[in-house]
Amino acid sequence: MLGEGWTVSFRLGEQVSGQRVDSGRVESGGVRVAESVPEVRTLSQAHAVLEAIRPALDAPSAEWLRYYLCSARVYAEVAEIDRGHHHEAMYWADRERRKAEAIKRTGVHGGPGRVVQV
């Protein structure tokens, strides 16, 4: 993870792992989720931005996988920046990571009241 005061910038469509994204730009201040999205510095901002870029319920599982991996990374980085919400942001990072792992394991995204296959 990045130290306090750092940011990572990456595109939503990139494969995001526990490592810093090589094609991302690292700078000071917040987390940039995508080119057209403002930097995120707080947990509240992370929730708002990630909700805005959330895939449609009937989107393919591959799109949901990318979203959950991106969300996990954003929440993990925000946990280091917004120290007052560190534990809550880490909960969200773990939750999104578990959802991504479930899609990797099964190939299926189970949304609210529906199941979408790859």
TORDOTOR-610804 format. One record per residue (C-alpha): residue in three letters; x, y, z. Coordinates in steps of 0.001 Angstrom, whole numbers. Each point is the difference from the previous one (the first is absolute). Layout:
BEGIN
+------+---------+---------+---------+
: loke :       X :       Y :       Z :
+------+---------+---------+---------+
:  ALA :       X :       Y :       Z :
...
+------+---------+---------+---------+
END
This chain:
BEGIN
+------+---------+---------+---------+
: loke :       X :       Y :       Z :
+------+---------+---------+---------+
:  MET :       0 :       0 :       0 :
:  LEU :     991 :    3580 :    -502 :
:  GLY :    1076 :    2096 :    2937 :
:  GLU :   -2018 :    2868 :    1426 :
:  GLY :    -455 :    2923 :   -2373 :
:  TRP :     400 :   -2037 :   -3216 :
:  THR :   -2458 :    -730 :   -2766 :
:  VAL :    -274 :   -2600 :   -2674 :
:  SER :   -1669 :     690 :   -3319 :
:  PHE :   -1264 :   -2735 :   -2332 :
:  ARG :   -2767 :    -739 :   -2454 :
:  LEU :   -3006 :   -2072 :    1014 :
:  GLY :     572 :   -2435 :   -2881 :
:  GLU :    3471 :   -1023 :    1230 :
:  GLN :     629 :   -3205 :    1903 :
:  VAL :     696 :    1177 :    3539 :
:  SER :    1846 :   -2142 :    2489 :
:  GLY :    1521 :     493 :    3440 :
:  GLN :    3011 :    1586 :   -1712 :
:  ARG :     243 :    3570 :   -1266 :
:  VAL :   -1346 :     202 :   -3526 :
:  ASP :    3041 :     619 :   -2223 :
:  SER :   -1852 :    2102 :   -2541 :
:  GLY :   -1504 :    2135 :    2744 :
:  ARG :    1299 :    3393 :     945 :
:  VAL :    1025 :     448 :    3633 :
:  GLU :    -377 :    3446 :    1483 :
:  SER :    -826 :    1641 :    3309 :
:  GLY :   -3475 :     632 :    1373 :
:  GLY :   -2663 :   -2639 :    -840 :
:  VAL :    -972 :   -2960 :   -2163 :
:  ARG :   -1038 :     603 :   -3626 :
:  VAL :   -2410 :   -2761 :   -1041 :
:  ALA :    -165 :     825 :   -3717 :
:  GLU :    1106 :    2749 :   -2362 :
:  SER :   -3341 :    1838 :     154 :
:  VAL :    -551 :    -445 :    3755 :
:  PRO :    1328 :    2459 :    2590 :
:  GLU :    2528 :   -1116 :    2592 :
:  VAL :   -1394 :   -1800 :    3017 :
:  ARG :    1326 :     922 :    3435 :
:  THR :   -2760 :   -1141 :    2368 :
:  LEU :   -2127 :   -3091 :     499 :
:  SER :   -3116 :    2012 :    -823 :
:  GLN :    1524 :    1120 :   -3312 :
:  ALA :    1011 :   -3597 :    -767 :
:  HIS :   -3566 :   -1210 :     531 :
:  ALA :   -1402 :    2738 :   -2260 :
:  VAL :    2527 :    -523 :   -2812 :
:  LEU :    -231 :   -3789 :      48 :
:  GLU :   -3794 :     164 :     -36 :
:  ALA :     170 :    2259 :   -3059 :
:  ILE :    2168 :   -2463 :   -1954 :
:  ARG :   -1742 :   -3150 :    1178 :
:  PRO :    -963 :   -2332 :   -2888 :
:  ALA :   -3608 :    -673 :    -920 :
:  LEU :   -1589 :   -2928 :    1832 :
:  ASP :     -75 :   -2031 :   -3202 :
:  ALA :    3622 :     785 :    -927 :
:  PRO :    2254 :   -2996 :    -748 :
:  SER :    1861 :   -1587 :    2899 :
:  ALA :    3332 :    1132 :   -1476 :
:  GLU :   -1113 :    3623 :     349 :
:  TRP :   -1081 :    -587 :    3594 :
:  LEU :    3333 :   -1687 :     729 :
:  ARG :    1888 :    3070 :   -1256 :
:  TYR :   -2279 :    2246 :    2049 :
:  TYR :     460 :   -1977 :    3227 :
:  LEU :    3783 :    -133 :    -429 :
:  CYS :      56 :    3742 :    -628 :
:  SER :   -2276 :     652 :    2993 :
:  ALA :    2155 :   -2128 :    2290 :
:  ARG :    3082 :    1942 :   -1057 :
:  VAL :   -1680 :    3391 :     447 :
:  TYR :   -1287 :    -874 :    3477 :
:  ALA :    3392 :   -1390 :    1062 :
:  GLU :    1748 :    3189 :   -1145 :
:  VAL :   -2633 :    2239 :    1613 :
:  ALA :     536 :   -1882 :    3265 :
:  GLU :    3567 :    1324 :      10 :
:  ILE :   -1026 :    3568 :    -894 :
:  ASP :   -3205 :     458 :    2046 :
:  ARG :    1395 :   -1257 :    3290 :
:  GLY :   -3184 :     859 :    1915 :
:  HIS :   -1814 :   -2655 :   -2038 :
:  HIS :    2885 :   -2469 :    -317 :
:  HIS :   -1779 :   -3061 :    1410 :
:  GLU :   -3256 :     631 :   -1845 :
:  ALA :    1840 :     502 :   -3305 :
:  MET :    1939 :   -3229 :     605 :
:  TYR :   -3323 :   -1803 :     570 :
:  TRP :   -1236 :    1260 :   -3384 :
:  ALA :    3285 :    -967 :   -1686 :
:  ASP :    -294 :   -3530 :    1389 :
:  ARG :   -3682 :    -238 :    -967 :
:  GLU :     679 :    1025 :   -3596 :
:  ARG :    3028 :   -2329 :    -188 :
:  ARG :   -2150 :   -2932 :    1186 :
:  LYS :   -2618 :     775 :   -2650 :
:  ALA :    2728 :      27 :   -2681 :
:  GLU :    1362 :   -3314 :    1280 :
:  ALA :   -3495 :   -1542 :    -168 :
:  ILE :    -297 :    1034 :   -3648 :
:  LYS :    3479 :   -1397 :    -759 :
:  ARG :    -897 :   -3261 :    1710 :
:  THR :   -3459 :    -503 :   -1520 :
:  GLY :     -47 :    2203 :   -3094 :
:  VAL :   -3374 :    1286 :    1181 :
:  HIS :   -1071 :    3347 :    1413 :
:  GLY :   -2950 :    -314 :    2341 :
:  GLY :   -1616 :    3432 :      55 :
:  PRO :   -3077 :    1048 :    1941 :
:  GLY :   -2587 :   -2614 :    -949 :
:  ARG :    1862 :   -1239 :   -3072 :
:  VAL :    2929 :   -2077 :   -1192 :
:  VAL :    1989 :    1028 :   -3061 :
:  GLN :    2452 :   -2394 :   -1663 :
:  VAL :    3069 :     857 :   -2078 :
+------+---------+---------+---------+
END
